[in-house]
Amino acid sequence: MSTFFLAVGLVMALVLGVAGSVALVAGRIVLPWFRDSVSRPGLWGAGALLLAGGLAATRAMPFGGNMPLILVGLSLMTASQFIEEPRRARTGRTRGPRTVRK
């Protein structure tokens, strides 16, 4: 049973590592179920890489040594879904109703 969890953890770490790298480099979320909810792909990518590192280091670190990596990674991934997208640069145009001259 332990070998099964080791294999699943390594596959999850690999998938999260690749998805996090693509999100950091390209600014695009590869996993389809996260595309609509993530407003900051760079933050999500950094969190995914930390989470992947924590999952991959499960067997190499002593008991509980990987928990800070996993918790910080999950925190960054969660924050990327709740922090709003940055505003775009203003063009100088005013928004509002136009006044009609008679």
VODO-555899 format. One record per residue: residue number from 1; residue in one letter; x negated, y negated, z of N, C-alpha, C, CB in turn. Coordinates in Angstrom, 1 decimal. Last residue first. Glycine has a CB too. Layout:
PT/seq/type/n.u/n.v/n.w/ca.u/ca.v/ca.w/c.u/c.v/c.w/cb.u/cb.v/cb.w
PT/NUM/A/X/Y/Z/X/Y/Z/X/Y/Z/X/Y/Z
...
END
This chain:
PT/seq/type/n.u/n.v/n.w/ca.u/ca.v/ca.w/c.u/c.v/c.w/cb.u/cb.v/cb.w
PT/102/K/27.0/-71.1/-28.3/28.1/-71.5/-29.1/27.8/-72.7/-29.8/29.4/-71.6/-28.3
PT/101/R/24.9/-68.3/-27.5/25.0/-69.8/-27.7/26.2/-70.1/-28.6/23.7/-70.4/-28.2
PT/100/V/24.9/-65.8/-25.2/25.3/-66.2/-26.6/25.5/-67.7/-26.6/26.6/-65.4/-27.0
PT/99/T/22.4/-64.1/-23.5/23.4/-65.2/-23.5/23.7/-65.6/-25.0/22.8/-66.4/-22.7
PT/98/R/22.2/-60.7/-22.8/21.8/-61.8/-23.6/22.8/-62.9/-23.6/21.5/-61.4/-25.1
PT/97/P/21.7/-59.1/-19.8/22.6/-59.5/-20.8/22.0/-60.7/-21.6/23.9/-59.8/-20.3
PT/96/G/18.5/-57.4/-19.4/19.7/-58.1/-18.9/20.5/-58.5/-20.1/19.3/-59.2/-18.0
PT/95/R/15.1/-57.6/-19.1/16.2/-56.8/-19.3/17.4/-57.5/-18.7/16.1/-55.4/-18.6
PT/94/T/12.5/-59.2/-20.9/13.4/-59.2/-19.7/14.6/-58.3/-20.1/13.9/-60.6/-19.4
PT/93/R/9.2/-58.2/-21.8/10.6/-58.5/-22.1/11.5/-58.4/-20.9/11.1/-57.5/-23.2
PT/92/G/6.9/-57.3/-20.9/7.1/-58.7/-20.9/8.5/-59.1/-21.3/6.1/-59.4/-21.8
PT/91/T/6.5/-54.6/-20.6/6.2/-55.2/-21.9/6.3/-56.7/-21.9/7.1/-54.5/-22.9
PT/90/R/4.8/-52.9/-17.9/5.9/-53.8/-18.4/5.5/-54.4/-19.7/6.2/-54.9/-17.4
PT/89/A/3.9/-49.5/-17.8/3.5/-50.9/-17.8/4.7/-51.7/-18.4/2.3/-51.1/-18.7
PT/88/R/6.0/-47.3/-15.8/5.3/-47.7/-17.0/4.9/-49.1/-16.9/6.1/-47.3/-18.2
PT/87/R/5.6/-45.9/-12.5/6.3/-46.8/-13.5/5.4/-47.1/-14.6/6.7/-48.1/-12.8
PT/86/P/5.1/-42.4/-11.8/4.6/-43.8/-11.7/5.4/-44.6/-12.8/3.1/-43.9/-11.9
PT/85/E/7.7/-40.4/-10.5/6.7/-40.6/-11.5/6.3/-42.1/-11.5/7.3/-40.3/-12.9
PT/84/E/7.9/-39.7/-6.9/8.4/-40.1/-8.2/7.3/-40.4/-9.2/9.3/-41.4/-8.1
PT/83/I/7.4/-36.8/-5.1/6.9/-38.1/-5.4/7.4/-38.5/-6.8/5.4/-38.2/-5.2
PT/82/F/8.4/-34.1/-5.2/9.2/-35.2/-4.5/8.7/-36.6/-4.8/9.2/-34.9/-3.1
PT/81/Q/6.6/-32.5/-6.5/8.0/-32.4/-6.9/8.9/-33.6/-6.3/8.6/-31.1/-6.5
PT/80/S/4.2/-33.0/-5.3/4.3/-33.3/-6.7/5.7/-33.2/-7.2/3.4/-32.4/-7.5
PT/79/A/4.6/-31.9/-2.8/4.6/-33.3/-2.9/4.7/-33.8/-4.4/3.3/-33.9/-2.3
PT/78/T/4.4/-29.2/-3.4/5.7/-29.7/-2.9/5.7/-31.2/-3.1/5.9/-29.3/-1.5
PT/77/M/1.7/-29.1/-4.0/2.6/-28.7/-5.0/4.0/-29.2/-4.6/2.7/-27.1/-5.1
PT/76/L/0.5/-29.9/-1.6/0.4/-30.7/-2.8/1.4/-30.3/-3.9/-1.0/-30.5/-3.3
PT/75/S/1.4/-27.8/0.1/1.8/-29.1/0.4/1.6/-30.0/-0.8/0.9/-29.7/1.5
PT/74/L/0.1/-25.6/-1.1/1.6/-25.6/-1.1/2.1/-27.0/-0.8/2.1/-24.7/0.0
PT/73/G/-2.6/-26.4/-0.5/-2.1/-26.1/-1.9/-0.6/-26.2/-2.0/-2.6/-24.8/-2.4
PT/72/V/-2.6/-26.4/2.3/-2.8/-27.6/1.5/-2.3/-27.5/0.1/-4.3/-28.0/1.6
PT/71/L/-2.1/-23.6/2.7/-1.1/-24.6/3.2/-1.3/-26.0/2.5/-1.3/-24.8/4.7
PT/70/I/-4.3/-22.3/1.5/-2.9/-22.0/1.0/-1.9/-23.1/1.5/-2.4/-20.7/1.6
PT/69/L/-6.4/-23.4/2.9/-6.3/-23.5/1.5/-4.9/-23.3/1.0/-7.3/-22.5/0.8
PT/68/P/-5.8/-22.5/5.6/-5.8/-24.0/5.2/-5.8/-24.2/3.7/-7.1/-24.6/5.8
PT/67/M/-5.9/-19.6/5.2/-4.6/-20.3/5.5/-4.7/-21.8/5.2/-4.2/-20.1/6.9
PT/66/N/-8.2/-18.2/5.1/-7.7/-18.8/3.9/-6.4/-19.6/4.1/-7.5/-17.7/2.9
PT/65/G/-8.7/-17.3/7.6/-9.6/-18.3/7.1/-9.1/-18.9/5.8/-10.9/-17.6/6.9
PT/64/G/-7.1/-15.3/8.7/-6.6/-16.6/8.8/-7.5/-17.7/8.2/-6.4/-17.0/10.2
PT/63/F/-9.8/-13.2/9.1/-8.4/-13.3/9.3/-8.0/-14.8/9.5/-7.9/-12.5/10.5
PT/62/P/-12.5/-14.1/6.8/-11.9/-13.5/8.0/-10.5/-13.8/8.2/-12.7/-13.9/9.3
PT/61/M/-12.5/-13.6/3.2/-12.6/-14.5/4.5/-12.0/-13.7/5.7/-11.8/-15.8/4.3
PT/60/A/-12.0/-11.8/1.2/-13.4/-12.2/1.5/-13.5/-12.9/2.8/-14.0/-13.0/0.4
PT/59/R/-9.3/-11.4/0.9/-10.1/-10.2/1.3/-11.5/-10.7/1.8/-10.2/-9.2/0.2
PT/58/T/-8.5/-14.0/0.0/-7.8/-13.3/1.2/-8.7/-12.2/1.7/-6.5/-12.7/0.7
PT/57/A/-9.3/-15.5/-2.1/-10.2/-15.4/-1.0/-9.7/-14.6/0.2/-10.7/-16.7/-0.5
PT/56/A/-7.1/-15.7/-3.7/-8.2/-14.9/-4.2/-9.2/-14.6/-3.0/-9.0/-15.6/-5.3
PT/55/L/-5.5/-17.5/-2.3/-5.0/-16.1/-2.5/-6.2/-15.2/-2.9/-3.9/-16.1/-3.6
PT/54/G/-7.0/-19.8/-2.3/-6.7/-19.2/-1.0/-6.2/-17.7/-1.2/-5.6/-19.9/-0.3
PT/53/G/-7.1/-20.3/-5.0/-8.4/-20.0/-4.3/-8.1/-19.4/-3.0/-9.1/-21.3/-4.1
PT/52/A/-4.4/-20.8/-5.5/-5.1/-19.7/-6.2/-6.4/-19.3/-5.4/-5.4/-20.0/-7.6
PT/51/L/-4.2/-23.2/-4.0/-3.4/-22.0/-3.6/-4.0/-20.7/-4.3/-1.9/-22.1/-4.1
PT/50/L/-5.8/-24.9/-5.4/-6.1/-24.5/-4.0/-5.4/-23.3/-3.6/-5.8/-25.7/-3.1
PT/49/L/-4.5/-24.9/-7.9/-5.8/-24.4/-7.8/-6.2/-24.0/-6.4/-6.8/-25.4/-8.4
PT/48/A/-2.1/-26.0/-7.2/-2.1/-24.6/-7.7/-3.5/-24.1/-7.6/-1.5/-24.6/-9.1
PT/47/G/-2.9/-28.6/-6.4/-2.3/-27.7/-5.4/-2.3/-26.2/-5.9/-0.9/-28.1/-5.1
PT/46/A/-3.7/-29.5/-8.9/-4.7/-29.4/-7.8/-4.2/-28.5/-6.7/-5.0/-30.8/-7.2
PT/45/G/-1.3/-29.4/-10.3/-2.4/-28.6/-10.7/-3.4/-28.4/-9.7/-3.0/-29.2/-12.0
PT/44/W/0.3/-31.3/-9.0/0.7/-29.9/-8.9/-0.5/-29.0/-9.3/1.9/-29.7/-9.9
PT/43/L/-1.2/-33.6/-9.7/-1.1/-33.2/-8.2/-0.7/-31.7/-8.1/-0.1/-34.1/-7.5
PT/42/G/-0.8/-33.5/-12.4/-2.1/-33.5/-11.9/-2.1/-33.0/-10.4/-2.8/-34.8/-12.0
PT/41/P/2.0/-33.8/-12.8/1.4/-32.5/-13.1/0.0/-32.4/-12.5/1.4/-32.3/-14.6
PT/40/R/4.5/-35.1/-11.2/3.1/-35.4/-11.3/2.3/-34.1/-11.5/2.6/-36.1/-10.0
PT/39/S/7.1/-34.1/-11.3/6.9/-35.4/-11.9/5.4/-35.8/-12.0/7.7/-36.4/-11.2
PT/38/V/8.7/-31.1/-11.7/7.4/-31.7/-11.3/7.3/-33.0/-12.1/6.3/-30.7/-11.7
PT/37/S/11.1/-30.0/-12.7/11.1/-30.5/-11.4/9.8/-31.2/-11.0/11.4/-29.4/-10.4
PT/36/D/10.8/-29.0/-15.3/11.7/-30.1/-15.1/11.6/-30.7/-13.7/13.1/-29.6/-15.3
PT/35/R/8.7/-27.0/-15.0/8.6/-28.1/-15.9/9.5/-29.3/-15.6/8.9/-27.7/-17.3
PT/34/F/9.0/-24.6/-13.5/8.5/-25.8/-12.8/8.5/-27.1/-13.7/7.1/-25.6/-12.3
PT/33/W/9.7/-22.6/-15.2/10.6/-22.9/-14.2/10.2/-24.1/-13.3/10.8/-21.7/-13.3
PT/32/P/7.5/-22.3/-17.1/8.7/-23.0/-17.5/9.7/-23.3/-16.3/9.4/-22.1/-18.4
PT/31/L/4.2/-23.2/-16.6/5.2/-22.3/-16.1/6.6/-23.0/-16.3/5.0/-22.0/-14.6
PT/30/V/2.7/-25.4/-17.5/2.8/-24.3/-18.4/4.0/-23.4/-17.9/1.5/-23.5/-18.4
PT/29/I/2.8/-28.8/-17.5/3.1/-27.7/-16.7/3.4/-26.5/-17.6/4.3/-28.0/-15.7
PT/28/R/0.2/-31.0/-18.4/1.4/-30.3/-18.8/1.6/-29.1/-18.0/1.3/-29.9/-20.3
PT/27/G/-2.3/-32.2/-18.4/-1.2/-32.9/-17.9/0.2/-32.3/-18.2/-1.2/-34.4/-18.3
PT/26/A/-4.6/-31.0/-19.2/-3.7/-31.4/-20.3/-2.5/-32.3/-19.7/-3.1/-30.2/-21.0
PT/25/V/-6.0/-30.5/-16.8/-6.7/-31.0/-18.0/-5.7/-31.6/-19.0/-7.4/-29.8/-18.7
PT/24/L/-4.1/-29.8/-14.8/-5.1/-30.9/-14.5/-5.7/-31.4/-15.8/-6.2/-30.3/-13.7
PT/23/A/-2.7/-27.8/-16.1/-2.0/-29.0/-15.6/-2.9/-30.1/-15.3/-1.2/-28.6/-14.3
PT/22/V/-4.7/-25.9/-16.6/-4.0/-26.5/-17.7/-3.3/-27.8/-17.3/-3.0/-25.6/-18.3
PT/21/S/-5.3/-25.2/-13.9/-6.3/-25.8/-14.8/-5.7/-26.5/-15.9/-7.3/-24.7/-15.2
PT/20/G/-2.8/-24.1/-13.0/-3.4/-25.3/-12.4/-4.4/-26.0/-13.2/-3.9/-25.0/-11.1
PT/19/A/-2.7/-21.9/-14.7/-1.6/-22.9/-14.8/-2.1/-24.2/-14.2/-0.4/-22.4/-14.1
PT/18/V/-5.0/-20.5/-13.8/-4.9/-20.9/-15.2/-3.8/-22.0/-15.3/-4.5/-19.7/-16.1
PT/17/G/-4.3/-20.1/-11.1/-5.5/-20.8/-11.5/-5.5/-21.3/-12.9/-6.7/-19.8/-11.3
PT/16/L/-1.9/-18.6/-11.2/-1.9/-20.0/-10.6/-3.1/-20.8/-11.0/-1.7/-19.9/-9.1
PT/15/V/-2.9/-16.3/-12.4/-1.9/-17.0/-13.0/-1.8/-18.5/-12.5/-0.5/-16.4/-12.9
PT/14/L/-4.8/-15.5/-10.4/-5.2/-15.7/-11.8/-4.2/-16.6/-12.5/-5.4/-14.4/-12.5
PT/13/A/-3.2/-15.1/-8.1/-4.2/-16.1/-8.1/-4.7/-16.5/-9.5/-5.4/-15.6/-7.3
PT/12/M/-1.5/-13.0/-9.0/-0.9/-14.3/-8.7/-2.0/-15.4/-8.7/-0.2/-14.3/-7.4
PT/11/V/-3.5/-11.1/-9.2/-2.8/-11.5/-10.4/-2.1/-12.8/-10.2/-1.7/-10.4/-10.8
PT/10/L/-4.2/-10.9/-6.5/-5.2/-11.3/-7.5/-4.6/-11.7/-8.8/-6.2/-10.2/-7.8
PT/9/G/-1.8/-10.0/-5.4/-2.4/-11.3/-5.0/-3.4/-11.8/-6.0/-3.1/-11.1/-3.6
PT/8/V/-1.6/-7.5/-6.6/-0.6/-8.5/-6.8/-1.1/-9.9/-6.5/0.7/-8.2/-6.0
PT/7/A/-3.9/-6.2/-5.5/-3.7/-6.4/-7.0/-2.7/-7.5/-7.3/-3.3/-5.1/-7.6
PT/6/L/-3.3/-6.3/-2.8/-4.5/-6.9/-3.3/-4.4/-7.1/-4.8/-5.7/-5.9/-3.0
PT/5/F/-0.9/-4.8/-2.7/-0.9/-6.2/-2.3/-2.1/-6.9/-2.8/-0.7/-6.4/-0.8
PT/4/F/-2.0/-2.3/-3.5/-1.0/-2.9/-4.2/-0.9/-4.4/-4.0/0.4/-2.3/-3.9
PT/3/T/-3.8/-1.7/-1.4/-4.3/-1.9/-2.8/-3.3/-2.6/-3.7/-4.8/-0.6/-3.4
PT/2/S/-2.0/-1.2/0.7/-2.9/-2.4/0.7/-3.5/-2.7/-0.6/-4.0/-2.1/1.8
PT/1/M/-0.8/1.2/0.0/0.0/0.0/0.0/-0.9/-1.3/0.0/0.9/0.0/1.2
END
